[in-house]
Amino acid sequence: MHLFYLNQDKKDNILYFEKIPLKNRKLEDGQECRKVDEIMRKMIKTLVEGAFERLVEEKELPASKLKEGHLISVPKQEQHGDYASNLAMVMASVLKMPPRQIAEKLKGVLEENPDFEKIEVAGPGFLNFFFSDSFWHRRLVEIKEKGSTFGSTDTGQGKKVLVEFVSANPTGPLHVGHGRGAAVGDSLCRILKAAGFKVESEYYINDVGNQMNTLGRSVYLRYQEVLGREIEFPDECYKGEYIRDIAREIVEEYGDRFLDMDLDECLEFFTEKAVSKIFKGIKDDLDLFRVHFDNWFSERTLHDSGYVEETIAILMKKGIIYEKDGALWFRTSDFGDEKDRVVKRSNGVLTYFAADIAYHRHKVERGFDMLVDIWGADHHGYVPRVKAALKALGYEPERLNVLLVQLVNLLEGGKVKAMSTRAGEFVTLRQVLDDVGVDATRFIFLTRKCDSHLDFDLDVARKQSQENPVYYVQYAHARLCSVFATAADRGIELAPDSVDVSLLSDSEEIGLMKFLVRFPEVVAASATSLEPHRISYYLTELAGMLHKYYTKHRFIGDDPELTQARLLLAEVTKTVLRNGLELLGVEAPEKM
């Protein structure tokens, strides 16, 4: 068994396929799994459950094992505390006691902990926890100590994840829709790594099938046209100007060598030239977009190695693939799909579905615990089919997680720009990057959940104002950098070891500290839910809190001790903004 990856010769800039024995393939995530202290919810849950076990041991509560369903939540309203526990309500039916009575007993034990300013029993039996200011002050110092690693957790426990995304057909340049998928996939990889997963990213190259023949034919016809021949250009061919560009390059290199040659004789040549040229452009665009893949996997190699046919044979032995009217059919209806699907047509041509079955089998056999596929929203009907294939092969279909990326409406002057690859009427990702930059493009793509429609307003993205969402967050970081530049000009240097953090007693300062502490929770939740937009939401809210604080308070004032305390708060806030932006693949500028 071998894997086939598309690599690039750095010297000659040539794309080629490398065959690697499966047993020699190393799975490296490129980043150590960093462990940090338990995040807040886990800490409180441990304290509450410990208090319960102590009460049982002291016979203050009837002997009982803890029941599942104990959750630690953040109350929606600030006056209800920092966190809340529902343990008393979960255990009420088991203990046959009123939940408020259980909660009062728990409260009596937990109030011994000096980290809590107070604990309230609320509603039907919630325990509401209010941490003391000194608790948040200590957390601030801890964030400072962790620095660039703050936000990382061991949530993933080293679980191996393969994230496949973009995987655009090499029939044209990337458009903004591909860009959104690229931003989601790359940011998700960053977030999963920070949450303790071992991650590999992969681009699946769809370089087989009629689309490839159509691409080669399109370039061949434009080649004829460039050399002066009158041609009739079919509607089904690719009409973009990039097709003419490829044809011109072939003319420059090969002259009229293929002018009188039939298409069938040179189709493979034109197809390979087009794929190589287009794919190099795709890779260059992704490099510019700060998107890098561990693996470039060719669909063609699945066919050439016989892996697709081998997979079909396995399923035929299981009776899951059957023959009808000269074609081979997959019994997807047995696995919840609306009807059976063809895997090999009566003319012997394998379908895309056949290759996808083999590809996902290949993914699992490489030892990944979780598969994440990021597809366009128009592929939603394909999800049950691929899950059915995994189940038929004997794998848990839940291992596959599919994120569907909705369309992007690119707006300019209030009007929507057209998007059609085949017609050649579309705005490329490179054009958007050249126009508004990588940071604005990535951040805006990540401002909404990926399965929601997104309006990308170029006019807003160009603005250097708080209307621009990435400017709003980056400016918060730059503002804090300017604070330290001013401090340096005045000969003031932060001395974190001697800071009296108790001077940070303003309600907005405590609120800011509480919000900073929750960053690891946001990262962990973003990873487990596969929702990178949670990071952009958090950063936007943090930037808003910082901007509000900045307008009301002076970081550098007449009181040297208070200045030191506020500089520590500024340093930690700057760190969290930078760490969060890094997870989105966005720069944290020092000046704007």
C-alpha positions in Angstrom: 0.0 0.0 0.0 1.3 3.5 -0.9 0.2 7.0 -0.5 0.5 9.5 -3.3 1.1 13.1 -2.7 1.6 16.0 -5.0 4.9 17.8 -4.2 6.8 20.6 -5.7 10.4 20.7 -6.7 11.6 23.9 -5.2 14.5 24.2 -7.7 12.6 23.7 -10.9 9.2 24.6 -9.6 7.8 21.4 -11.1 4.7 19.6 -9.7 5.2 15.8 -9.4 3.6 12.8 -7.6 5.6 11.1 -4.9 4.8 7.5 -3.9 5.4 6.9 -0.2 5.1 3.5 1.5 2.3 3.6 4.0 4.3 2.1 6.8 6.9 4.9 6.4 4.4 7.7 6.5 4.9 9.8 9.6 2.0 11.6 11.2 3.5 14.8 12.6 1.3 17.6 13.7 4.1 20.2 13.7 3.2 21.5 17.1 3.5 19.9 20.5 0.4 19.3 22.5 0.7 21.9 25.2 -0.9 21.2 28.6 -2.3 24.0 30.8 -4.2 24.1 34.0 -7.8 22.9 34.1 -10.1 25.5 32.7 -12.7 27.2 34.9 -15.7 24.9 34.4 -13.7 21.8 35.1 -12.2 23.3 38.2 -15.6 24.3 39.6 -17.2 20.9 38.7 -14.4 19.2 40.6 -15.0 21.4 43.6 -18.8 20.8 43.6 -18.5 17.1 43.2 -15.8 16.9 45.9 -18.2 18.8 48.2 -21.0 16.3 47.4 -18.7 13.3 48.2 -17.7 14.9 51.4 -21.3 15.4 52.5 -22.0 11.7 51.7 -19.0 10.6 53.6 -20.0 12.7 56.6 -23.5 11.3 56.3 -25.0 14.8 55.7 -26.5 13.3 52.5 -27.7 9.7 51.8 -25.0 7.4 50.3 -25.3 7.7 46.5 -23.1 7.8 43.4 -23.0 10.9 41.3 -25.5 10.9 38.4 -24.5 12.1 34.9 -25.8 15.4 33.8 -23.9 17.7 36.2 -23.1 20.9 34.2 -21.3 24.1 34.9 -22.6 27.0 33.0 -22.1 30.7 32.7 -25.3 32.6 33.8 -26.8 34.8 31.1 -27.1 37.7 33.6 -24.1 39.0 35.5 -26.0 39.4 38.7 -26.5 35.7 38.8 -22.8 35.1 39.3 -19.7 34.0 37.4 -20.7 30.3 37.0 -23.6 28.1 38.1 -24.0 24.4 39.0 -27.1 22.2 38.6 -25.8 19.3 40.7 -28.5 19.7 43.3 -31.3 19.3 40.7 -29.5 16.4 39.0 -29.3 14.5 42.3 -32.7 15.4 43.8 -34.5 12.4 42.4 -31.8 10.0 43.5 -31.5 11.4 47.0 -35.3 12.0 47.2 -34.7 15.4 48.7 -35.7 18.9 47.5 -32.9 20.3 45.3 -32.7 23.6 47.3 -32.0 21.6 50.4 -29.2 19.7 48.7 -27.9 23.0 47.3 -27.8 24.6 50.8 -25.7 21.8 52.1 -23.3 22.1 49.2 -23.1 25.8 49.7 -22.1 25.3 53.3 -19.1 23.2 52.3 -18.1 25.3 49.3 -18.1 28.6 51.2 -15.0 27.4 53.0 -13.1 28.1 49.8 -11.6 31.6 50.0 -11.7 32.0 46.2 -15.5 32.5 46.4 -16.7 35.9 47.5 -20.2 34.4 47.9 -22.3 31.5 46.8 -26.1 31.8 46.3 -28.8 29.2 46.0 -31.1 30.4 43.3 -34.3 29.2 41.5 -35.2 25.6 41.9 -31.7 24.7 43.2 -28.9 26.3 41.2 -25.7 27.1 42.9 -24.4 30.5 41.7 -20.7 31.2 42.3 -19.2 34.7 42.7 -15.4 34.6 42.6 -13.5 37.1 44.8 -11.5 39.8 43.2 -8.3 38.2 44.4 -9.1 35.1 42.5 -9.3 37.1 39.2 -6.1 38.9 40.1 -4.2 35.6 40.4 -5.6 34.5 37.1 -4.2 37.7 35.5 -0.7 36.8 36.7 -1.1 33.2 35.4 -2.0 34.5 31.9 1.1 36.7 31.9 3.2 33.7 32.8 1.7 31.5 30.1 2.1 34.2 27.4 1.9 32.8 23.9 0.6 29.4 25.1 -2.4 30.9 26.9 -5.5 29.5 25.3 -4.1 26.1 24.6 -5.6 23.1 26.3 -5.4 19.3 26.3 -9.0 18.9 25.3 -8.2 16.8 22.3 -6.0 14.4 24.3 -3.9 13.8 21.2 -6.8 12.5 19.1 -5.7 12.3 15.5 -7.7 14.5 13.1 -7.6 14.8 9.3 -9.1 18.1 8.0 -9.7 18.1 4.2 -10.7 21.4 2.8 -10.7 23.6 -0.3 -10.1 20.6 -2.7 -11.2 22.8 -5.5 -11.2 21.2 -9.0 -8.1 22.3 -10.9 -10.2 23.8 -13.7 -9.8 27.4 -12.8 -8.4 29.8 -10.2 -9.8 30.0 -6.7 -12.8 32.3 -6.2 -14.1 33.9 -3.0 -16.2 30.9 -2.2 -13.1 28.7 -2.1 -11.5 31.4 0.0 -14.1 31.1 2.7 -13.6 27.3 2.9 -9.8 27.9 3.0 -10.1 30.3 5.9 -12.5 28.0 7.8 -10.3 24.9 7.3 -7.0 26.5 8.0 -8.3 28.3 11.2 -9.9 25.1 12.3 -6.6 23.3 12.0 -4.9 26.0 14.1 -7.7 25.8 16.8 -7.7 22.0 16.9 -3.9 22.0 17.4 -4.2 24.6 20.2 -6.9 22.4 21.8 -4.6 19.4 22.0 -5.5 17.5 18.8 -3.0 16.0 16.4 -4.0 17.5 13.1 -3.1 17.0 9.5 -4.5 19.2 6.7 -5.2 17.8 3.2 -6.2 19.0 -0.2 -7.9 16.4 -2.4 -7.1 17.0 -6.1 -10.0 16.1 -8.3 -7.9 15.4 -11.4 -10.0 12.6 -12.9 -13.2 12.5 -15.0 -15.1 14.5 -17.7 -14.2 17.8 -16.2 -10.5 17.2 -16.9 -11.3 16.3 -20.5 -13.4 19.4 -20.8 -10.5 21.5 -19.4 -8.0 20.0 -21.9 -10.5 20.5 -24.8 -11.1 24.2 -23.7 -7.3 24.9 -23.8 -6.9 23.1 -27.1 -9.6 25.1 -28.8 -8.1 28.4 -27.5 -4.7 27.2 -28.7 -6.2 26.8 -32.2 -7.8 30.3 -31.8 -4.5 31.9 -30.7 -2.9 30.5 -33.9 -5.5 32.1 -36.1 -8.0 29.3 -36.6 -11.7 30.1 -36.4 -13.3 27.9 -33.8 -16.7 27.3 -32.4 -16.4 27.4 -28.6 -19.0 25.1 -26.9 -21.0 26.4 -24.0 -19.9 23.5 -21.8 -16.2 24.5 -22.1 -14.4 26.8 -19.6 -14.5 30.4 -20.9 -12.3 32.3 -18.5 -9.4 34.4 -19.7 -7.1 32.1 -17.8 -7.8 29.5 -20.5 -6.5 31.8 -23.2 -3.4 32.6 -21.0 -2.6 28.9 -20.8 -3.1 28.5 -24.6 -0.7 31.5 -25.2 2.0 29.9 -23.0 1.7 26.7 -24.9 2.1 28.6 -28.2 5.2 30.4 -26.8 6.8 27.1 -25.8 5.6 24.7 -28.5 4.6 26.9 -31.4 2.2 25.3 -33.9 3.2 21.7 -33.1 -0.3 20.7 -32.2 -2.2 22.9 -34.8 -3.0 20.1 -37.2 -3.3 17.4 -34.6 -6.7 15.9 -33.7 -7.9 16.6 -30.2 -7.8 12.9 -29.3 -4.1 12.7 -30.1 -3.1 15.6 -27.8 -5.9 15.8 -25.2 -3.8 14.3 -22.5 -1.0 16.9 -23.2 -3.3 19.9 -23.0 -5.1 18.6 -19.9 -1.8 18.0 -18.1 -0.5 21.4 -19.0 -3.7 23.1 -17.9 -3.9 21.2 -14.6 -0.2 21.9 -13.8 -0.6 25.6 -14.6 -3.9 26.1 -12.8 -2.8 24.1 -9.8 0.4 26.1 -9.4 -1.8 29.2 -9.3 -4.0 27.7 -6.7 -1.1 26.8 -4.5 0.4 30.3 -4.9 -2.9 31.8 -3.9 -3.2 29.6 -0.9 0.4 30.4 0.2 -0.4 34.1 -0.1 -3.6 33.4 2.0 -1.4 31.8 4.7 -3.0 28.4 4.0 -0.6 25.5 4.0 -1.4 21.8 3.6 0.4 18.8 5.0 -0.8 16.5 2.2 -1.8 17.0 -1.4 -3.7 13.9 -2.4 -4.5 13.1 -6.0 -7.7 11.3 -6.9 -5.9 9.9 -10.0 -3.6 7.9 -7.8 -6.5 6.1 -6.2 -7.5 4.9 -9.6 -4.0 4.2 -10.9 -3.1 2.1 -7.8 -6.3 0.0 -8.2 -7.5 1.1 -4.8 -11.0 2.2 -6.0 -11.6 -1.2 -7.7 -10.3 -3.0 -4.6 -12.8 -1.1 -2.4 -15.6 -2.0 -4.8 -14.6 -5.6 -4.6 -14.7 -5.5 -0.8 -18.2 -4.1 -0.8 -19.4 -6.6 -3.5 -18.3 -9.5 -1.3 -20.4 -8.0 1.5 -23.4 -7.8 -0.9 -23.6 -4.1 -0.5 -22.7 -3.4 -4.2 -24.8 -5.2 -6.8 -25.1 -5.4 -10.6 -28.2 -4.1 -12.4 -28.6 -3.2 -16.1 -24.9 -3.7 -16.6 -24.0 -1.1 -13.9 -22.8 -1.5 -10.4 -25.0 0.0 -7.6 -24.3 0.8 -3.9 -27.2 -0.1 -1.6 -27.2 3.4 0.0 -30.9 3.1 0.6 -30.1 0.4 3.2 -28.1 3.0 5.2 -30.7 5.9 5.2 -30.1 7.4 1.7 -33.2 8.1 -0.4 -32.1 5.7 -3.2 -29.3 3.5 -4.3 -26.3 5.1 -6.1 -24.3 4.0 -9.1 -20.6 3.4 -8.5 -19.7 2.1 -12.0 -21.7 2.9 -15.1 -22.7 0.3 -17.7 -19.9 1.7 -20.0 -17.3 0.7 -17.3 -16.7 4.3 -16.1 -16.4 4.7 -12.3 -18.4 7.5 -10.7 -17.1 10.2 -8.4 -18.9 8.4 -5.6 -16.8 5.3 -6.2 -13.7 7.3 -5.7 -15.0 9.1 -2.7 -15.8 5.7 -1.0 -12.3 4.6 -1.6 -10.8 7.9 -0.5 -12.6 7.9 2.8 -11.7 4.3 3.4 -8.1 5.4 2.8 -8.4 8.2 5.3 -9.6 5.8 8.0 -6.9 3.3 7.2 -4.2 6.0 7.8 -5.2 5.9 11.5 -7.2 9.1 11.9 -9.7 9.1 14.8 -11.8 11.9 13.3 -12.3 13.1 9.8 -13.4 16.6 9.0 -14.5 17.4 5.4 -15.3 21.0 4.5 -17.5 21.1 1.4 -19.6 23.7 -0.4 -23.3 23.9 0.7 -24.4 22.4 -2.6 -23.0 19.0 -1.5 -25.4 18.6 1.5 -27.1 15.7 -0.2 -23.8 13.9 -0.4 -23.2 13.7 3.3 -25.5 10.7 4.0 -24.0 8.8 1.1 -20.4 9.1 2.3 -21.5 8.2 5.9 -23.4 5.2 4.5 -20.2 4.1 2.7 -18.2 4.3 6.0 -20.8 2.3 7.8 -20.8 -0.3 5.0 -17.0 -0.6 5.2 -17.4 -1.3 9.0 -16.4 2.1 10.3 -18.4 4.4 12.6 -20.1 7.0 10.4 -19.9 9.4 13.3 -16.1 9.5 12.7 -16.9 11.8 9.7 -17.8 15.4 10.4 -18.9 17.5 7.4 -18.9 21.3 7.5 -20.9 22.9 4.8 -19.8 26.3 3.7 -22.5 28.6 2.4 -22.1 31.0 -0.5 -20.4 34.3 -0.3 -22.1 37.3 -1.8 -19.3 39.7 -2.9 -20.7 43.2 -2.7 -19.4 46.5 -4.2 -21.4 49.6 -4.3 -24.3 47.7 -3.0 -24.3 45.3 -6.0 -23.6 41.6 -6.0 -20.8 40.4 -8.2 -21.4 37.3 -10.5 -19.8 33.9 -9.6 -19.6 31.3 -12.4 -16.3 29.4 -13.0 -17.3 27.8 -16.3 -18.6 31.1 -17.8 -15.5 32.8 -16.6 -17.5 35.6 -14.9 -16.2 35.5 -11.3 -13.9 37.4 -8.9 -10.9 35.4 -8.0 -9.6 35.1 -4.4 -6.4 36.7 -5.6 -8.2 39.8 -6.8 -9.9 40.1 -3.4 -6.6 39.6 -1.6 -4.9 42.2 -3.8 -7.7 44.6 -3.1 -8.4 44.4 0.6 -5.5 42.3 1.9 -5.2 38.9 3.6 -6.1 40.0 7.1 -9.4 41.6 6.2 -10.3 38.7 3.9 -9.6 36.0 6.4 -11.3 37.7 9.3 -14.4 38.6 7.4 -14.8 35.1 6.2 -14.7 34.0 9.8 -17.2 36.5 11.2 -20.1 34.1 10.8 -20.8 30.4 11.2 -19.7 28.7 7.9 -23.2 27.3 7.1 -24.7 30.8 7.1 -24.7 33.0 4.1 -22.1 35.8 4.1 -22.2 39.2 2.5 -18.6 40.3 1.9 -18.7 44.1 1.4 -15.5 45.2 -0.3 -16.3 48.8 0.5 -16.3 48.0 4.2 -13.3 45.8 4.0 -11.3 48.7 2.4 -12.1 51.1 5.3 -9.5 51.9 7.9 -12.3 52.5 10.5 -14.2 50.6 13.2 -16.8 49.6 10.6 -14.2 47.2 9.3 -14.4 44.2 11.7 -10.7 43.2 11.4 -9.6 46.8 11.8 -11.7 47.0 15.0 -9.8 44.1 16.6 -6.4 44.9 15.2 -6.7 48.5 16.3 -7.3 47.2 19.9 -3.9 45.4 19.7 -2.1 48.4 18.2 -3.6 50.7 20.8 -2.1 48.6 23.6 1.2 48.5 21.8 1.1 52.3 21.6 0.6 52.4 25.4 3.9 50.5 25.9 5.6 52.8 23.4 4.5 55.8 25.4 5.6 54.1 28.6 9.0 53.5 27.1 9.3 57.2 26.1 8.6 58.1 29.7 11.1 55.6 31.0 8.5 53.3 32.5 9.0 49.6 32.3 6.5 46.9 33.4 7.9 45.0 36.4 5.4 42.1 36.6 7.0 40.4 39.7 6.3 43.5 41.9 2.9 44.6 40.6 0.1 45.1 43.2 -2.7 43.6 41.2 -5.2 44.3 44.0 -5.2 47.9 42.7 -7.3 46.7 39.8 -10.6 47.0 41.6 -12.8 48.9 39.1 -15.8 46.9 37.9 -14.6 47.3 34.3 -11.2 46.0 35.2 -12.6 42.9 37.0 -15.0 42.4 34.0 -12.0 42.5 31.6 -10.1 40.0 33.7 -13.0 37.6 33.8 -13.4 37.8 30.0 -9.7 37.2 29.5 -9.7 34.1 31.7 -12.4 32.5 29.5 -10.3 32.5 26.4 -9.1 28.8 26.8 -12.8 27.8 27.2 -13.6 29.6 23.9 -10.7 27.8 22.1 -11.8 24.4 23.5 -15.4 25.0 22.6 -14.4 26.2 19.1 -12.4 23.1 18.6 -15.0 20.6 19.8 -17.9 22.3 18.0 -15.7 22.8 14.8 -16.7 26.4 14.8 -13.8 28.8 14.2 -16.1 31.8 14.1 -16.4 31.6 17.9 -12.8 33.0 18.1 -13.7 36.1 16.0 -16.8 36.7 18.1 -14.7 36.5 21.3 -12.0 38.9 19.9 -14.6 41.4 18.7 -16.2 41.5 22.1 -12.8 41.7 23.8 -11.8 44.6 21.5 -15.0 46.4 22.4 -14.3 46.0 26.1 -10.8 47.3 25.6 -11.9 50.3 23.5 -14.4 51.2 26.1 -11.9 50.9 29.0 -9.3 52.9 27.0 -11.7 55.9 26.6 -12.5 56.0 30.4 -9.2 55.1 32.1 -5.6 56.1 31.7 -3.1 53.2 31.6 -0.2 55.6 32.5 -1.1 58.0 35.3 0.4 59.9 38.2 0.2 56.9 40.6 3.2 54.6 39.7 1.8 51.5 41.4 -1.6 51.8 39.7 0.3 52.4 36.4 2.2 49.2 36.9 -1.1 47.3 37.6 -2.8 48.7 34.5 0.2 48.0 32.3 0.0 44.3 33.4 -3.7 44.3 32.4 -2.7 45.9 29.1 0.0 43.3 28.5 -2.2 40.4 29.2 -5.0 41.8 27.0 -2.6 42.3 24.2 -1.4 38.7 24.6 -4.9 37.3 24.3 -5.7 39.5 21.3 -2.5 38.3 19.6 -3.1 34.6 20.5 -6.6 34.8 19.2 -5.7 36.5 15.9 -3.0 33.9 15.4 -5.7 31.2 15.6 -7.5 33.0 12.7 -4.4 33.4 10.7 -4.6 37.2 11.1 -1.6 39.4 12.0 -1.5 41.5 15.2 0.0 44.8 14.1 1.8 47.1 16.5 1.0 50.2 14.6 -2.0 51.2 12.4 
